[in-house]
Amino acid sequence: MTPGAPFGAPMAPPVPTAPVPPPAPAPPQVDMVEQLKKLGELRDAGILTEEEFAAQKAKVLGG
C-alpha cells in the first residue's frame, strides 16, 4: 500500500530478499587441543607458572 492510497487498496507484492548466510562455524576442536598442548609444554618448560597456565587454559576453554 502506498502513502495516500485508499484503505483496502491492494498492496504491492513483497520484494524478495537475499537469503541470510548461516552463522560462521565454531572454531575446530583441534585448534583448542593444540593450544592446550602448547600451554602444557610452556608450563612444563617453566615458561608459564601454574597460575598463568590455569588462566590461559580457562581462556582457551571459554571460561
C-alpha positions in Angstrom: 0.0 0.0 0.0 1.4 3.4 -0.9 1.0 6.5 1.2 -2.2 8.3 0.3 -3.7 5.1 -1.2 -7.3 4.4 0.0 -7.7 2.0 2.8 -8.3 -1.5 1.4 -6.3 -0.9 -1.8 -4.2 -3.8 -2.9 -0.7 -3.9 -1.6 2.4 -4.3 -3.8 3.8 -7.8 -3.9 6.7 -8.3 -1.4 10.2 -7.7 -2.6 12.3 -10.9 -2.4 15.3 -10.5 -0.1 18.7 -12.2 -0.3 19.0 -15.3 1.9 20.7 -14.7 5.2 24.0 -16.6 5.3 24.4 -19.2 8.1 26.4 -18.2 11.1 30.1 -18.8 10.9 31.0 -22.3 12.2 32.7 -22.6 15.6 36.4 -22.9 15.6 37.5 -26.5 15.2 38.2 -28.5 18.4 41.7 -29.4 17.0 42.9 -25.8 17.5 41.7 -25.9 21.1 43.6 -29.2 21.7 46.7 -27.8 20.1 46.6 -24.6 22.2 46.2 -26.7 25.4 49.2 -28.9 24.4 51.3 -25.8 23.7 50.3 -24.3 27.1 51.2 -27.5 28.8 54.6 -27.5 27.1 55.2 -23.9 28.2 54.3 -24.8 31.8 56.4 -27.9 31.8 59.4 -25.9 30.4 59.0 -23.4 33.3 58.0 -20.5 31.0 54.5 -20.3 32.5 53.6 -20.6 36.2 50.8 -22.9 37.2 48.6 -19.9 37.8 49.4 -18.5 34.3 48.8 -21.9 32.8 45.4 -22.1 34.6 44.4 -18.6 33.4 45.3 -19.3 29.8 43.6 -22.7 29.9 40.4 -21.1 31.1 40.6 -18.6 28.2 41.0 -21.4 25.7 38.1 -23.4 27.2 35.9 -20.3 27.0 35.6 -19.7 30.7 
